[in-house]
Amino acid sequence: MKSFGLDIWGDNNFIIKNDTVNINYGTQPSLLNITNHIREKGYKGPILLRFPHLIKKQITTLFDAFTQAKNEFEYKGGFHAVFPLKVNQFPNFVYELVEVSNGYNYGLEAGSKAELIIAMAFTPLGAPITVNGFKDKEMIALCFIAAKMGHNITITIEGLGELETIIQVHEELNKDNNTPIVPKIGVRIRLHSSGIGIWAKSGGYSSKFGLTSTELLEAYEMLKEHNLLESLWMIHFHIGSQMGDIAPLKKALREAGNIYAELKKRGVDSLRAINIGGGLAVEYSQHTHNQERNYSLKEFANDVIYLMQEIAKSKNVPEPDIFTESGRFIAASHSVLIAPVLELFSQEYHEKSLRLKEQNPPLVQELFDLYSLLKRTNAREYLHDALDHMESLLTLFDLGYIDLEDRSNTEILVNLIIKKAIYLLKDEDTNELKKLQDRIQERYLVNFSVFQSLPDLWGLGQHFPIMPLNKLDIKPTNPASIWDITCDSDGEIEFKPKIPFYLHDIDVEKEEYFLAFFLTGAYQEVLGMRHNLFTHPTEAIIKFDNDGNYYTEGLIESQNLIDILDDLDYDTNLIDKSLKYKIEESTMLNKEEKRDLLGRLYLYLSENSYLKTIQALEEK
Ligand SMILES: *Cc1c(COP(=O)(O)O)cnc(C)c1O
């Protein structure tokens, strides 16, 4: 596990060089270097690094895969893609996305009014905008305004009520117009095939979205009656996120392809495109036996092109343009969260904590002998003896025969024996040993919030790759669980024997040790919640100049305490007054102290809520 599964989830984006993890781009700087550089400027707490070159890589890879598939099959329809804003709406991401996608005619997808405004402001004219989700009259009117601005916008009908509103808005906004400007129209279809996995609810008959075939026929008639049929040009579906398996997609493609062909045959000449939604999976796993995706992008693109071609051929209709709305695939890899380890909770199990007496109970003495004499050849036997003795000793404690010190010695010795035995037997890799790792795990307290930065881990059990920034030339041996700094016991990444995770044994008073959480660029940021009032971490964009040297842009510090409270709509003047008053009126303080405390108070209020580095390091 020295490489932390980098070859599984890393996609060549990072490499291990000497003892650090480095960016596999430009002059290949280490993440540790970049982190230290930013921290030297005074930014403490967790830092989110964004790498626009990785956004560009994903967009290029996606377009290349479809271009290749189209060439291979001599497919005549076009290929287009949009980025679904719900995956990441942060300005530092969106600006970079728009910049690096220049040349691909890459657009944005919006699912709400606020997202639509982002799309209208930042999509280059001509690049596609698609609008999905529930819409009211105002949102539909915004789509018409976008079309009248010159945007290439498609409004997806999710239900018949929405279509009625579209007709109404059309009549209001185009009533004096001889050449009415109308957004392109798409219909979301309700598939009988559904997605799989934890995000499967977006597809299938019970899905929140889409028209049944009966409604589709009705929509067709309504559009025809209001002279809008020639705006109908897209069929849309989305079967769910993080599709681990490609089979449901193939089923959905067949279904949608046939609906497309049927509508074409009915004379919907303007119909030209199939929008296959998102769902392209990202490999988050750090263990080969636990991978999340069973297909490659090439297979995905080939399947889409091949199936559409087959249906078009057999039904004798033109091959449709393909649209994708993959978001996770585009955004996940672009950001890395880096957080300092603050403390290790296992100090109590060090040899120096033993309080052995002149005369120990015989079983405690025996534990000590087992520990002293433990070697590779007897490790298994002694380990079993130790576990056995512990059971007996705990029973003796319950019955009042041994005291608290004896019990403490028992716990320490058994833990030391397990640790040493696992180390001695590390090449044997048996299940029995794996189960025991649970008992000796080290708890790493890390300066970040799971709720803010990895909400899908908390809510859905989604795994994210984790590795330390350095010491990668040394095999880590501590089975590790990670605790965040919220006061919530759910803010923990447990050690799981089935996908064991190890970190290095370090003394945080002597050296800094950072953990990096990868593939956090999709969904995590805006879903992140301010539990305990920990807010979005400090963020920075990392770019490379022509010589391959990196530079930093767009530094935004995590919100300070007063801004956090202001965001919750507290009256911050009142807070300010109240705090000041309480210090100034205090009868316990002299003038000097008051001035000093006020100074400190205002300094603290201007800082963010994450913890500073531990005292020992700060003094260095
Ligand atoms: C969420 C969503 C997407 C993006 O899905 P990913 O799994 O992130 O690719 C695409 N289209 C629609 C309609 C969505 O709701």
Ligand as a Chemical Component Dictionary entry (heavy atoms), coordinates in Angstrom:
data_LIG
# 
_chem_comp.id                   LIG 
_chem_comp.type                 NON-POLYMER 
_chem_comp.pdbx_formal_charge   0 
_chem_comp.three_letter_code    LIG 
# 
loop_
_chem_comp_atom.comp_id 
_chem_comp_atom.atom_id 
_chem_comp_atom.alt_atom_id 
_chem_comp_atom.type_symbol 
_chem_comp_atom.charge 
_chem_comp_atom.model_Cartn_x 
_chem_comp_atom.model_Cartn_y 
_chem_comp_atom.model_Cartn_z 
_chem_comp_atom.pdbx_ordinal 
LIG C1 C1 C 0 -26.815 15.458 -12.334 1  
LIG C2 C2 C 0 -27.083 15.444 -13.753 2  
LIG C3 C3 C 0 -26.046 15.242 -14.664 3  
LIG C4 C4 C 0 -24.625 14.967 -14.243 4  
LIG O1 O1 O 0 -24.422 13.677 -13.810 5  
LIG P1 P1 P 0 -22.923 13.154 -13.532 6  
LIG O2 O2 O 0 -23.113 11.852 -12.897 7  
LIG O3 O3 O 0 -22.262 14.142 -12.676 8  
LIG O4 O4 O 0 -22.248 13.022 -14.849 9  
LIG C5 C5 C 0 -26.343 15.295 -15.999 10 
LIG N1 N1 N 0 -27.606 15.525 -16.436 11 
LIG C6 C6 C 0 -28.631 15.706 -15.573 12 
LIG C7 C7 C 0 -29.981 15.938 -16.093 13 
LIG C8 C8 C 0 -28.406 15.665 -14.214 14 
LIG O5 O5 O 0 -29.421 15.839 -13.376 15 
# 
loop_
_chem_comp_bond.comp_id 
_chem_comp_bond.atom_id_1 
_chem_comp_bond.atom_id_2 
_chem_comp_bond.value_order 
_chem_comp_bond.pdbx_ordinal 
LIG C1 C2 SING 1  
LIG C2 C3 SING 2  
LIG C2 C8 DOUB 3  
LIG C3 C4 SING 4  
LIG C3 C5 DOUB 5  
LIG C4 O1 SING 6  
LIG O1 P1 SING 7  
LIG P1 O2 DOUB 8  
LIG P1 O3 SING 9  
LIG P1 O4 SING 10 
LIG C5 N1 SING 11 
LIG N1 C6 DOUB 12 
LIG C6 C7 SING 13 
LIG C6 C8 SING 14 
LIG C8 O5 SING 15 
# 
